[in-house]
Amino acid sequence: MKKTLALCAAGVLALAVGSTASAADYVGAEKCFSCHQAQFNDWQASGHPWKLRKVDKARYAKLPLPPGGWSWDDISYVIGGANKKARYIDKQGYIITAAKDGSEVKNQYNVEDGSWSFYHKGEKKPYKCGPCHMTAYSPEGNQDGLPGMIGTWKEDGIACEECHGPGSDHVAKPGKGNVKIDTSAEACGKCHQRGGMGPQPPAKGGFIQHHEQINELKAGSHKDLTCLTCHDPHKRAIHAKNNCAECHDGIAKKFAANIHGKQGTRCVECHMPKVTKSAISVASYVGDVRTHIMKLNTDPKADMFETVEKDGKKSTYAKGFVTLDYACLSCHASRDKQWAAKAAKGFHK
């Protein structure tokens, strides 16, 4: 009996050792370049690797220093800075929210217009943006031993292995069988959401909050599509396919013959207006990120947002449609919703 138990224990130990030995490890994005040059270069330009960068890289990205007496020697990391905004992390791992002497100063740089905004003004704000700004995030520990950096990770920014899994086995023996390929909307929604993946996009101040694309998609009329229907995940979002006519051919042909179609207005200008705000709002009905809701409500009395109260806390969400003020008045600013409702009748003809 003892011999049998010993053999079983040895077998379990051997299995455990074998499992550990065969588990894939993270190798870093640079290892992917030799076989996937095109995808690697697209990814480099996409903004994903910029989600978090050590100061040694970020200081050469033509970003300004935060105002208030800070120098590059005072900074450990920069958050973002590719397309929308940049925030800065001090040498202790806390996000800079004030001047170096503690006085009030705006601390978020907005790339689109070069302005500065407050972000958690004056707070002692730890960096706890995992898992959406780095690769292979663990909530345990502190990256680089900095007390303000909550969690640890294998690579700064969203690199290849955040989506495709650890790559050592694939590098050793390339093949589709040992690399993760997940084409579901939820694979992208892991980060492109706030508060879950349900069809309730959080909103504030007349705009949907930033990076709620999965919530918007599920709230709208294209909830059965995946992100890959329109996007190459390695490329910037602005390079999305102009493929509306593939499903809406009849409408597209009619639209091409009217005044908007002739002047080159695209479907996304009306059905994906910039209802979402990441860093700045350009005008009353214009944010800086296109919505993915797509469905329009042409009732001039319709309200795109609703506020609900639960356990004494009020929260605002976008409904499953875009209203005329965002779809039409963002261009026709001198008009009103009643005018837009009349103009919307037979719009595609």
Contacts in CASP RR format, 6 or more apart in sequence:
PFRMAT RR
TARGET T0000
AUTHOR 0000-0000-0000
METHOD contacts of the structure
MODEL  1
MKKTLALCAAGVLALAVGSTASAADYVGAEKCFSCHQAQFNDWQASGHPW
KLRKVDKARYAKLPLPPGGWSWDDISYVIGGANKKARYIDKQGYIITAAK
DGSEVKNQYNVEDGSWSFYHKGEKKPYKCGPCHMTAYSPEGNQDGLPGMI
GTWKEDGIACEECHGPGSDHVAKPGKGNVKIDTSAEACGKCHQRGGMGPQ
PPAKGGFIQHHEQINELKAGSHKDLTCLTCHDPHKRAIHAKNNCAECHDG
IAKKFAANIHGKQGTRCVECHMPKVTKSAISVASYVGDVRTHIMKLNTDP
KADMFETVEKDGKKSTYAKGFVTLDYACLSCHASRDKQWAAKAAKGFHK
23 166 0 8 1.000
24 165 0 8 1.000
24 166 0 8 1.000
24 167 0 8 1.000
24 168 0 8 1.000
24 169 0 8 1.000
24 170 0 8 1.000
24 178 0 8 1.000
25 166 0 8 1.000
25 167 0 8 1.000
25 168 0 8 1.000
26 135 0 8 1.000
26 136 0 8 1.000
26 154 0 8 1.000
26 155 0 8 1.000
26 161 0 8 1.000
26 165 0 8 1.000
26 166 0 8 1.000
26 167 0 8 1.000
26 168 0 8 1.000
27 161 0 8 1.000
27 166 0 8 1.000
27 167 0 8 1.000
27 168 0 8 1.000
27 171 0 8 1.000
28 135 0 8 1.000
28 154 0 8 1.000
28 155 0 8 1.000
28 159 0 8 1.000
28 160 0 8 1.000
28 161 0 8 1.000
28 167 0 8 1.000
29 40 0 8 1.000
29 43 0 8 1.000
29 49 0 8 1.000
29 155 0 8 1.000
29 159 0 8 1.000
29 160 0 8 1.000
29 161 0 8 1.000
31 167 0 8 1.000
31 171 0 8 1.000
32 39 0 8 1.000
32 40 0 8 1.000
32 160 0 8 1.000
33 40 0 8 1.000
35 174 0 8 1.000
39 234 0 8 1.000
40 160 0 8 1.000
42 232 0 8 1.000
42 234 0 8 1.000
42 235 0 8 1.000
43 49 0 8 1.000
43 159 0 8 1.000
43 160 0 8 1.000
43 234 0 8 1.000
45 235 0 8 1.000
45 236 0 8 1.000
46 82 0 8 1.000
46 234 0 8 1.000
46 235 0 8 1.000
46 236 0 8 1.000
47 80 0 8 1.000
47 82 0 8 1.000
47 83 0 8 1.000
47 236 0 8 1.000
48 157 0 8 1.000
48 158 0 8 1.000
48 159 0 8 1.000
49 156 0 8 1.000
49 157 0 8 1.000
49 158 0 8 1.000
49 159 0 8 1.000
50 61 0 8 1.000
50 80 0 8 1.000
50 81 0 8 1.000
50 82 0 8 1.000
50 157 0 8 1.000
51 79 0 8 1.000
51 80 0 8 1.000
51 132 0 8 1.000
51 133 0 8 1.000
51 134 0 8 1.000
51 156 0 8 1.000
51 157 0 8 1.000
51 158 0 8 1.000
52 77 0 8 1.000
52 78 0 8 1.000
52 79 0 8 1.000
52 80 0 8 1.000
52 129 0 8 1.000
52 133 0 8 1.000
52 134 0 8 1.000
52 156 0 8 1.000
52 157 0 8 1.000
53 61 0 8 1.000
53 77 0 8 1.000
53 78 0 8 1.000
53 80 0 8 1.000
53 156 0 8 1.000
53 157 0 8 1.000
54 76 0 8 1.000
54 77 0 8 1.000
54 156 0 8 1.000
55 72 0 8 1.000
55 75 0 8 1.000
55 76 0 8 1.000
55 77 0 8 1.000
55 78 0 8 1.000
58 75 0 8 1.000
58 77 0 8 1.000
58 78 0 8 1.000
59 72 0 8 1.000
59 75 0 8 1.000
61 78 0 8 1.000
61 81 0 8 1.000
63 78 0 8 1.000
63 81 0 8 1.000
63 86 0 8 1.000
63 109 0 8 1.000
64 109 0 8 1.000
65 71 0 8 1.000
65 72 0 8 1.000
65 75 0 8 1.000
65 88 0 8 1.000
66 88 0 8 1.000
66 96 0 8 1.000
66 105 0 8 1.000
66 107 0 8 1.000
66 109 0 8 1.000
67 99 0 8 1.000
67 105 0 8 1.000
67 106 0 8 1.000
67 107 0 8 1.000
67 116 0 8 1.000
68 99 0 8 1.000
68 100 0 8 1.000
68 101 0 8 1.000
68 103 0 8 1.000
68 105 0 8 1.000
69 99 0 8 1.000
69 100 0 8 1.000
69 101 0 8 1.000
70 88 0 8 1.000
70 96 0 8 1.000
70 99 0 8 1.000
70 100 0 8 1.000
74 90 0 8 1.000
74 91 0 8 1.000
74 100 0 8 1.000
75 88 0 8 1.000
75 89 0 8 1.000
75 90 0 8 1.000
75 91 0 8 1.000
75 96 0 8 1.000
76 89 0 8 1.000
76 90 0 8 1.000
76 91 0 8 1.000
76 93 0 8 1.000
76 144 0 8 1.000
76 146 0 8 1.000
77 88 0 8 1.000
77 89 0 8 1.000
77 93 0 8 1.000
77 127 0 8 1.000
77 156 0 8 1.000
78 86 0 8 1.000
78 87 0 8 1.000
78 88 0 8 1.000
78 89 0 8 1.000
79 86 0 8 1.000
79 87 0 8 1.000
79 88 0 8 1.000
79 89 0 8 1.000
79 95 0 8 1.000
79 127 0 8 1.000
79 129 0 8 1.000
79 133 0 8 1.000
80 86 0 8 1.000
80 87 0 8 1.000
80 133 0 8 1.000
81 109 0 8 1.000
81 111 0 8 1.000
82 111 0 8 1.000
83 111 0 8 1.000
83 236 0 8 1.000
84 110 0 8 1.000
84 111 0 8 1.000
84 112 0 8 1.000
84 210 0 8 1.000
84 278 0 8 1.000
84 279 0 8 1.000
84 288 0 8 1.000
84 289 0 8 1.000
85 108 0 8 1.000
85 109 0 8 1.000
85 110 0 8 1.000
85 111 0 8 1.000
85 117 0 8 1.000
85 278 0 8 1.000
85 279 0 8 1.000
86 108 0 8 1.000
86 109 0 8 1.000
86 111 0 8 1.000
87 95 0 8 1.000
87 96 0 8 1.000
87 107 0 8 1.000
87 108 0 8 1.000
87 109 0 8 1.000
87 119 0 8 1.000
88 95 0 8 1.000
88 96 0 8 1.000
88 107 0 8 1.000
89 95 0 8 1.000
89 96 0 8 1.000
89 127 0 8 1.000
89 149 0 8 1.000
90 96 0 8 1.000
91 146 0 8 1.000
92 146 0 8 1.000
92 147 0 8 1.000
92 148 0 8 1.000
93 126 0 8 1.000
93 127 0 8 1.000
93 146 0 8 1.000
93 147 0 8 1.000
93 148 0 8 1.000
93 149 0 8 1.000
94 124 0 8 1.000
94 125 0 8 1.000
94 126 0 8 1.000
94 127 0 8 1.000
94 148 0 8 1.000
95 107 0 8 1.000
95 119 0 8 1.000
95 120 0 8 1.000
95 125 0 8 1.000
95 126 0 8 1.000
95 127 0 8 1.000
96 107 0 8 1.000
97 107 0 8 1.000
97 118 0 8 1.000
97 119 0 8 1.000
97 120 0 8 1.000
97 121 0 8 1.000
97 122 0 8 1.000
97 123 0 8 1.000
97 124 0 8 1.000
97 125 0 8 1.000
98 104 0 8 1.000
98 105 0 8 1.000
98 107 0 8 1.000
98 121 0 8 1.000
98 122 0 8 1.000
99 105 0 8 1.000
102 122 0 8 1.000
104 121 0 8 1.000
104 122 0 8 1.000
106 116 0 8 1.000
106 117 0 8 1.000
106 118 0 8 1.000
107 116 0 8 1.000
107 117 0 8 1.000
107 118 0 8 1.000
107 119 0 8 1.000
107 121 0 8 1.000
108 116 0 8 1.000
108 117 0 8 1.000
108 118 0 8 1.000
108 119 0 8 1.000
108 279 0 8 1.000
109 116 0 8 1.000
110 116 0 8 1.000
110 117 0 8 1.000
110 279 0 8 1.000
110 280 0 8 1.000
111 279 0 8 1.000
112 279 0 8 1.000
112 280 0 8 1.000
112 288 0 8 1.000
113 280 0 8 1.000
115 280 0 8 1.000
117 279 0 8 1.000
117 280 0 8 1.000
119 125 0 8 1.000
126 147 0 8 1.000
126 148 0 8 1.000
126 149 0 8 1.000
126 150 0 8 1.000
127 148 0 8 1.000
127 149 0 8 1.000
127 150 0 8 1.000
128 150 0 8 1.000
128 151 0 8 1.000
130 137 0 8 1.000
130 139 0 8 1.000
130 150 0 8 1.000
130 151 0 8 1.000
130 153 0 8 1.000
131 137 0 8 1.000
131 153 0 8 1.000
131 162 0 8 1.000
131 190 0 8 1.000
131 191 0 8 1.000
132 158 0 8 1.000
132 190 0 8 1.000
132 191 0 8 1.000
132 211 0 8 1.000
133 157 0 8 1.000
133 158 0 8 1.000
134 153 0 8 1.000
134 154 0 8 1.000
134 155 0 8 1.000
134 156 0 8 1.000
134 157 0 8 1.000
134 158 0 8 1.000
134 162 0 8 1.000
135 153 0 8 1.000
135 154 0 8 1.000
135 155 0 8 1.000
135 156 0 8 1.000
135 157 0 8 1.000
135 158 0 8 1.000
135 159 0 8 1.000
135 161 0 8 1.000
135 162 0 8 1.000
136 153 0 8 1.000
136 154 0 8 1.000
136 155 0 8 1.000
136 161 0 8 1.000
136 162 0 8 1.000
136 166 0 8 1.000
137 151 0 8 1.000
137 152 0 8 1.000
137 153 0 8 1.000
138 151 0 8 1.000
138 152 0 8 1.000
138 153 0 8 1.000
139 150 0 8 1.000
139 151 0 8 1.000
140 151 0 8 1.000
140 152 0 8 1.000
141 150 0 8 1.000
141 151 0 8 1.000
141 152 0 8 1.000
142 148 0 8 1.000
142 149 0 8 1.000
142 150 0 8 1.000
142 151 0 8 1.000
142 152 0 8 1.000
143 149 0 8 1.000
143 151 0 8 1.000
143 152 0 8 1.000
143 153 0 8 1.000
154 161 0 8 1.000
155 161 0 8 1.000
155 162 0 8 1.000
158 191 0 8 1.000
161 167 0 8 1.000
163 180 0 8 1.000
163 182 0 8 1.000
163 187 0 8 1.000
163 233 0 8 1.000
164 170 0 8 1.000
164 179 0 8 1.000
164 180 0 8 1.000
164 181 0 8 1.000
165 179 0 8 1.000
165 180 0 8 1.000
167 178 0 8 1.000
167 179 0 8 1.000
169 178 0 8 1.000
170 178 0 8 1.000
170 179 0 8 1.000
183 226 0 8 1.000
183 228 0 8 1.000
184 226 0 8 1.000
185 214 0 8 1.000
185 217 0 8 1.000
185 218 0 8 1.000
185 225 0 8 1.000
185 226 0 8 1.000
185 227 0 8 1.000
186 197 0 8 1.000
186 214 0 8 1.000
187 227 0 8 1.000
188 213 0 8 1.000
188 214 0 8 1.000
188 227 0 8 1.000
188 233 0 8 1.000
189 197 0 8 1.000
189 213 0 8 1.000
189 214 0 8 1.000
189 227 0 8 1.000
191 211 0 8 1.000
192 211 0 8 1.000
192 212 0 8 1.000
192 213 0 8 1.000
192 214 0 8 1.000
193 211 0 8 1.000
193 212 0 8 1.000
193 213 0 8 1.000
193 214 0 8 1.000
193 215 0 8 1.000
194 202 0 8 1.000
194 209 0 8 1.000
194 211 0 8 1.000
194 212 0 8 1.000
194 215 0 8 1.000
195 202 0 8 1.000
196 215 0 8 1.000
197 214 0 8 1.000
197 215 0 8 1.000
197 218 0 8 1.000
198 214 0 8 1.000
198 215 0 8 1.000
198 218 0 8 1.000
198 219 0 8 1.000
199 215 0 8 1.000
199 218 0 8 1.000
199 219 0 8 1.000
199 220 0 8 1.000
199 223 0 8 1.000
199 320 0 8 1.000
200 215 0 8 1.000
200 219 0 8 1.000
200 317 0 8 1.000
200 318 0 8 1.000
201 208 0 8 1.000
201 209 0 8 1.000
201 212 0 8 1.000
201 215 0 8 1.000
201 216 0 8 1.000
201 219 0 8 1.000
201 293 0 8 1.000
201 317 0 8 1.000
201 318 0 8 1.000
202 208 0 8 1.000
202 209 0 8 1.000
202 212 0 8 1.000
202 215 0 8 1.000
202 315 0 8 1.000
202 316 0 8 1.000
202 317 0 8 1.000
203 209 0 8 1.000
203 305 0 8 1.000
203 316 0 8 1.000
203 317 0 8 1.000
203 318 0 8 1.000
204 316 0 8 1.000
205 316 0 8 1.000
206 305 0 8 1.000
207 275 0 8 1.000
207 276 0 8 1.000
207 277 0 8 1.000
207 281 0 8 1.000
207 287 0 8 1.000
208 216 0 8 1.000
208 275 0 8 1.000
208 276 0 8 1.000
208 277 0 8 1.000
208 291 0 8 1.000
208 318 0 8 1.000
209 276 0 8 1.000
209 277 0 8 1.000
210 276 0 8 1.000
210 277 0 8 1.000
210 278 0 8 1.000
210 279 0 8 1.000
210 289 0 8 1.000
211 278 0 8 1.000
211 289 0 8 1.000
212 276 0 8 1.000
213 227 0 8 1.000
213 292 0 8 1.000
216 276 0 8 1.000
216 291 0 8 1.000
216 292 0 8 1.000
216 293 0 8 1.000
216 318 0 8 1.000
217 223 0 8 1.000
217 225 0 8 1.000
217 227 0 8 1.000
217 292 0 8 1.000
217 293 0 8 1.000
219 293 0 8 1.000
219 318 0 8 1.000
219 319 0 8 1.000
219 320 0 8 1.000
220 292 0 8 1.000
220 293 0 8 1.000
220 294 0 8 1.000
220 295 0 8 1.000
220 320 0 8 1.000
220 321 0 8 1.000
221 293 0 8 1.000
221 294 0 8 1.000
221 295 0 8 1.000
222 292 0 8 1.000
222 294 0 8 1.000
227 233 0 8 1.000
229 241 0 8 1.000
229 243 0 8 1.000
230 240 0 8 1.000
230 241 0 8 1.000
230 243 0 8 1.000
231 237 0 8 1.000
231 240 0 8 1.000
231 241 0 8 1.000
232 239 0 8 1.000
242 266 0 8 1.000
242 267 0 8 1.000
244 252 0 8 1.000
244 267 0 8 1.000
244 268 0 8 1.000
244 271 0 8 1.000
245 252 0 8 1.000
245 253 0 8 1.000
248 267 0 8 1.000
251 348 0 8 1.000
252 267 0 8 1.000
254 348 0 8 1.000
254 349 0 8 1.000
255 261 0 8 1.000
255 267 0 8 1.000
255 347 0 8 1.000
255 348 0 8 1.000
256 262 0 8 1.000
258 347 0 8 1.000
258 348 0 8 1.000
258 349 0 8 1.000
260 347 0 8 1.000
268 290 0 8 1.000
269 331 0 8 1.000
270 296 0 8 1.000
270 327 0 8 1.000
270 328 0 8 1.000
271 294 0 8 1.000
271 295 0 8 1.000
271 296 0 8 1.000
271 322 0 8 1.000
271 327 0 8 1.000
272 290 0 8 1.000
272 291 0 8 1.000
272 292 0 8 1.000
272 293 0 8 1.000
272 294 0 8 1.000
273 285 0 8 1.000
273 286 0 8 1.000
273 290 0 8 1.000
273 291 0 8 1.000
273 322 0 8 1.000
273 326 0 8 1.000
273 327 0 8 1.000
273 330 0 8 1.000
274 282 0 8 1.000
274 286 0 8 1.000
274 287 0 8 1.000
274 288 0 8 1.000
274 289 0 8 1.000
274 290 0 8 1.000
274 291 0 8 1.000
274 326 0 8 1.000
274 330 0 8 1.000
275 285 0 8 1.000
275 287 0 8 1.000
275 290 0 8 1.000
275 291 0 8 1.000
275 293 0 8 1.000
275 304 0 8 1.000
275 318 0 8 1.000
275 322 0 8 1.000
275 326 0 8 1.000
276 287 0 8 1.000
276 288 0 8 1.000
276 289 0 8 1.000
276 290 0 8 1.000
276 291 0 8 1.000
277 287 0 8 1.000
277 288 0 8 1.000
277 289 0 8 1.000
278 288 0 8 1.000
278 289 0 8 1.000
279 288 0 8 1.000
280 287 0 8 1.000
280 288 0 8 1.000
281 287 0 8 1.000
281 288 0 8 1.000
282 288 0 8 1.000
283 330 0 8 1.000
283 333 0 8 1.000
284 325 0 8 1.000
284 329 0 8 1.000
284 333 0 8 1.000
285 325 0 8 1.000
285 326 0 8 1.000
285 329 0 8 1.000
285 330 0 8 1.000
286 326 0 8 1.000
286 330 0 8 1.000
291 318 0 8 1.000
291 322 0 8 1.000
291 326 0 8 1.000
293 318 0 8 1.000
293 320 0 8 1.000
293 321 0 8 1.000
293 322 0 8 1.000
294 322 0 8 1.000
295 320 0 8 1.000
295 321 0 8 1.000
295 322 0 8 1.000
296 321 0 8 1.000
296 322 0 8 1.000
296 323 0 8 1.000
296 324 0 8 1.000
296 327 0 8 1.000
296 344 0 8 1.000
297 304 0 8 1.000
297 321 0 8 1.000
297 322 0 8 1.000
297 323 0 8 1.000
297 324 0 8 1.000
298 324 0 8 1.000
298 340 0 8 1.000
298 341 0 8 1.000
298 344 0 8 1.000
298 345 0 8 1.000
299 341 0 8 1.000
300 324 0 8 1.000
300 336 0 8 1.000
300 337 0 8 1.000
300 338 0 8 1.000
300 340 0 8 1.000
300 341 0 8 1.000
302 321 0 8 1.000
302 323 0 8 1.000
302 324 0 8 1.000
303 319 0 8 1.000
303 323 0 8 1.000
304 318 0 8 1.000
304 319 0 8 1.000
304 321 0 8 1.000
304 322 0 8 1.000
304 323 0 8 1.000
304 325 0 8 1.000
304 326 0 8 1.000
305 316 0 8 1.000
305 317 0 8 1.000
305 318 0 8 1.000
305 319 0 8 1.000
306 316 0 8 1.000
306 317 0 8 1.000
306 319 0 8 1.000
307 314 0 8 1.000
307 315 0 8 1.000
307 316 0 8 1.000
307 317 0 8 1.000
308 314 0 8 1.000
308 315 0 8 1.000
308 316 0 8 1.000
308 317 0 8 1.000
309 315 0 8 1.000
323 337 0 8 1.000
324 337 0 8 1.000
324 340 0 8 1.000
324 341 0 8 1.000
324 344 0 8 1.000
325 337 0 8 1.000
325 340 0 8 1.000
327 340 0 8 1.000
328 335 0 8 1.000
328 337 0 8 1.000
328 340 0 8 1.000
328 343 0 8 1.000
328 344 0 8 1.000
329 335 0 8 1.000
329 336 0 8 1.000
329 337 0 8 1.000
329 340 0 8 1.000
332 339 0 8 1.000
332 340 0 8 1.000
END
